[in-house]
């Protein structure tokens, strides 16, 4: 008899505890999963990306490589490539940054190959990077062998 009462008491206690889970949340907007989804749906539908204020994440990037003749050019802006180009060469593209890229930055580069200088020696072709019309990087008229690079943020 004692075992039966103990077993029944445990079952009643478990039932009370389980039925009490989430019952106080009704006043806080809780309820069934369907009710919760119904409560949240209008809020997520009312804030579409088109309705939010646009963030500054679109930039016009211009890569320029000077000189005459032909040179290999490695570049990265909105697109990327490594090609032989007739000089002078210019590429203008619109770069649209993601939210993560706006926080950590987006690297644009132009690395030109060599050209023949006026004295007959080989030197790297000069390069320039402009972002939104403003000059942000150059390779010191070909004297910096790393080429041109700039990290766009914001």
C-alpha positions in Angstrom: 0.0 0.0 0.0 2.8 2.3 0.9 4.5 1.7 -2.5 1.2 2.4 -4.3 0.8 5.8 -2.4 4.4 6.8 -3.1 4.1 5.9 -6.8 0.8 7.8 -7.1 2.3 10.8 -5.3 5.2 10.8 -7.7 2.9 10.7 -10.7 0.7 13.5 -9.4 3.8 15.6 -8.7 5.2 15.0 -12.2 1.9 15.9 -13.7 1.7 19.1 -11.8 5.2 20.1 -12.7 4.8 19.3 -16.4 1.4 21.1 -16.7 2.9 24.1 -15.0 5.6 24.6 -17.6 4.9 27.7 -19.7 1.5 28.4 -18.1 2.6 31.7 -16.6 3.9 32.9 -20.0 0.4 33.5 -21.4 0.4 37.0 -19.9 3.8 37.6 -21.5 2.8 36.8 -25.0 3.6 33.1 -24.8 1.4 30.3 -25.8 1.4 27.7 -28.5 4.0 27.6 -31.2 1.3 28.6 -33.8 0.3 31.6 -31.6 4.0 32.6 -31.2 4.6 32.4 -34.9 1.4 34.4 -35.6 2.6 37.1 -33.2 6.0 37.4 -34.8 4.9 37.2 -38.5 3.5 40.8 -38.8 6.6 42.3 -37.2 9.0 40.6 -39.6 6.9 41.4 -42.5 6.7 45.1 -41.7 10.5 45.5 -41.7 11.5 44.5 -45.2 15.0 45.4 -46.5 13.5 48.1 -48.8 11.9 49.9 -45.9 15.1 50.2 -43.8 17.5 53.1 -44.2 20.2 52.3 -46.8 23.7 51.9 -45.4 26.7 53.3 -47.2 27.8 50.1 -48.8 28.1 50.9 -52.5 31.3 52.4 -53.9 32.6 53.2 -57.4 36.1 51.9 -57.7 38.5 52.9 -60.5 41.7 51.0 -61.1 44.3 52.7 -63.3 47.6 51.4 -64.7 49.7 53.9 -66.6 52.5 53.5 -69.1 52.7 52.5 -72.7 52.9 49.1 -74.4 51.5 46.0 -72.8 51.8 44.6 -69.3 50.2 41.9 -67.2 47.7 43.3 -64.7 46.4 41.5 -61.7 43.3 43.2 -60.2 40.5 42.8 -57.8 37.5 45.1 -57.4 33.9 43.8 -58.0 35.5 41.3 -60.4 39.0 40.0 -60.5 41.5 38.9 -63.1 45.1 38.4 -64.3 45.4 39.4 -67.9 47.8 41.1 -70.4 46.5 44.6 -71.1 47.4 47.5 -73.4 48.4 50.5 -71.4 47.2 52.9 -70.2 44.4 50.7 -68.7 41.4 51.8 -66.6 38.6 49.7 -65.0 35.7 51.2 -63.2 33.3 49.0 -61.3 30.6 49.4 -58.6 31.5 47.4 -55.5 28.5 46.6 -53.2 29.7 45.6 -49.7 27.9 43.1 -47.5 27.3 43.9 -43.8 30.3 41.9 -42.8 32.5 43.6 -45.4 31.4 47.0 -44.2 32.6 46.0 -40.7 35.9 44.4 -41.5 36.7 45.9 -44.9 37.0 44.9 -48.5 40.4 44.8 -50.2 40.7 46.2 -53.8 44.0 45.8 -55.6 45.9 46.5 -58.8 49.3 44.9 -59.3 50.7 45.8 -62.7 53.6 44.0 -64.4 56.7 45.6 -65.7 57.2 48.2 -68.5 60.3 49.7 -70.1 61.2 52.9 -68.5 62.6 56.0 -70.4 66.2 54.9 -69.6 65.6 51.4 -71.0 65.3 49.6 -67.6 62.4 47.5 -66.5 60.1 48.9 -63.8 56.7 48.2 -62.5 54.0 50.2 -64.3 52.4 53.0 -62.2 49.0 52.3 -60.7 46.3 54.3 -58.9 43.1 53.3 -57.1 40.2 55.7 -56.7 37.2 55.1 -54.5 34.2 57.3 -55.2 36.4 59.7 -57.3 39.0 60.2 -54.5 42.6 58.9 -55.0 43.2 56.4 -52.1 46.3 54.5 -53.2 49.2 54.5 -55.7 52.5 52.8 -56.1 54.7 55.9 -56.2 55.0 55.9 -60.0 56.0 52.3 -60.1 58.6 52.5 -57.4 56.6 50.3 -54.9 56.8 46.7 -56.2 53.7 45.7 -54.2 51.4 47.6 -56.5 48.3 49.3 -55.3 45.9 48.2 -52.6 43.2 49.7 -50.4 40.7 48.4 -47.9 37.3 49.9 -48.2 35.3 50.2 -45.0 31.8 51.4 -44.4 
